[in-house]
Amino acid sequence: MSRECKDLISKLLEKDPDKRISGTEAIKHPWFELKEQQHEDKKLTTVVAERIRRYQRQDTLQREALHVLMRTIDQDDPEVIRLRQVFD
C-alpha cells in the first residue's frame, strides 16, 4: 500500500469529526492524482470517489463498527482476501 494511500485512509478514519477530511478534500488528496497518473482508465477514480461518498453517508455507529472491524482483522487472511474480491 502506498504512502499516499495510507495517508488518505488515516485521514478518512480520523475519529474526531472536526479533524476528519471531507469527501471533497478526500477527492483532492494526492493519492487520487497518483492513481490517475498510473491508470488511464478514469473509472477507477470514479468508483473510489463514489465509495467515499457512500462511506460519508453512513451513520456514526456504522462507521465506528467498520473501524473496529478494520483494526481487528488480519489483512492477509485468505478469507479477508476472498471477501475483498467479492465486494470490489
Secondary structure as GFF3:
##gff-version 3
##sequence-region A 1 88
A	DSSP	alpha_helix	3	12	.	.	.	ID=ss1
A	DSSP	alpha_helix	23	27	.	.	.	ID=ss2
A	DSSP	alpha_helix	30	38	.	.	.	ID=ss3
A	DSSP	alpha_helix	43	57	.	.	.	ID=ss4
A	DSSP	alpha_helix	60	72	.	.	.	ID=ss5
A	DSSP	alpha_helix	78	87	.	.	.	ID=ss6
###
